[in-house]
Amino acid sequence: MKKMLGAVDAAATSNLLKGATDQGSGSDPNVTWPGGKIVRQGETYNDWGGGYGHEANRRFRERQQAAIAAADRAQLDRSQSASTKVEGSGKISVDVNAPKGTSVTAAVQGCRGQP
């Protein structure tokens, strides 16, 4: 059951067929249709000729793929713009070679908390 549910999850998030709405092989009358054609493991997937026809199914496939691309882009943008809080500590040592009696100071700018 775990293997089957894993396969269902993988299928739900895949885009292997790129929106093809018909599957056929061999002598299937639609197998030679070029629109949206994807061949996987000897099977042909392309735009279905039934229903409203090849042209309507091509438009459906293109709208679907554009929506997937936009969603993928939005997800990528979100993942790249997420802020992450980083905390740490460190030590800075400043050694200055100057004549005896020279006043030397060092400051940390742009640091929150104790410098």
C-alpha positions in Angstrom: 0.0 0.0 0.0 2.9 2.4 0.8 4.5 1.8 -2.6 1.1 2.3 -4.3 0.5 5.6 -2.5 4.0 6.7 -3.2 3.4 6.1 -6.9 0.1 8.1 -6.7 1.9 11.0 -5.1 4.6 11.0 -7.7 2.0 10.9 -10.5 0.1 13.8 -9.0 3.1 16.0 -9.1 4.7 14.9 -12.4 4.3 16.5 -15.8 5.8 13.7 -17.9 3.1 13.9 -20.7 3.3 17.7 -20.9 -0.5 18.0 -21.1 -1.2 15.3 -23.8 -4.8 14.2 -23.5 -4.8 11.0 -25.7 -2.9 7.8 -25.5 -2.6 5.3 -28.2 -0.3 2.8 -29.9 0.0 0.7 -33.0 -3.0 1.2 -35.4 -4.8 3.7 -33.2 -6.1 6.3 -35.7 -4.8 9.2 -33.6 -1.3 7.8 -33.0 0.1 9.8 -36.0 -1.3 13.2 -34.9 1.7 15.4 -34.3 0.1 17.9 -31.8 1.6 17.6 -28.3 3.2 14.3 -29.2 5.2 12.6 -26.5 6.4 8.9 -26.9 7.1 7.0 -23.7 7.9 3.4 -23.5 6.4 2.6 -26.9 3.1 4.5 -26.2 2.2 7.7 -28.0 0.5 10.6 -26.1 -0.8 13.6 -28.0 -3.8 15.9 -28.4 -7.1 14.0 -28.4 -9.2 14.4 -31.6 -12.5 13.7 -29.9 -14.8 16.1 -27.9 -14.2 19.5 -29.3 -11.4 18.3 -31.6 -7.6 18.6 -31.9 -7.5 22.4 -32.0 -9.5 22.8 -28.8 -7.4 20.1 -27.1 -4.2 21.8 -28.3 -5.4 25.1 -26.7 -6.3 23.3 -23.5 -2.8 21.7 -23.4 -1.1 25.0 -24.0 -3.2 26.8 -21.3 -2.4 24.0 -18.9 1.3 24.1 -19.5 1.4 27.9 -19.2 -0.3 27.6 -15.9 2.1 25.0 -14.7 5.1 27.1 -15.8 3.7 30.1 -14.0 3.1 28.1 -10.8 6.6 26.6 -11.0 8.0 30.1 -11.5 6.1 31.5 -8.6 7.3 28.7 -6.4 10.9 29.2 -7.5 10.6 33.0 -6.8 9.2 32.3 -3.3 11.9 29.8 -2.5 14.6 32.3 -3.7 13.2 35.3 -1.8 12.6 33.6 1.6 14.7 35.1 4.3 16.6 33.0 6.8 17.7 34.2 10.2 21.4 33.4 10.8 22.9 33.7 14.2 26.5 33.2 15.2 29.4 34.7 17.1 32.9 35.6 16.1 35.9 37.5 17.2 37.8 40.2 15.3 41.4 41.1 16.0 42.9 44.3 14.7 46.6 44.6 14.7 48.1 47.9 13.7 51.7 48.6 13.0 52.1 52.3 14.0 54.5 54.4 16.0 54.3 54.2 19.8 51.6 56.5 21.2 49.4 56.5 18.0 45.7 56.4 18.9 44.0 53.5 17.1 40.3 52.6 17.2 38.2 50.0 15.5 34.4 49.9 15.1 31.9 47.4 13.7 29.2 49.0 11.6 25.9 47.4 10.6 25.9 44.9 13.4 23.0 44.4 15.7 23.6 43.7 19.3 26.9 43.9 21.1 29.8 44.8 18.7 
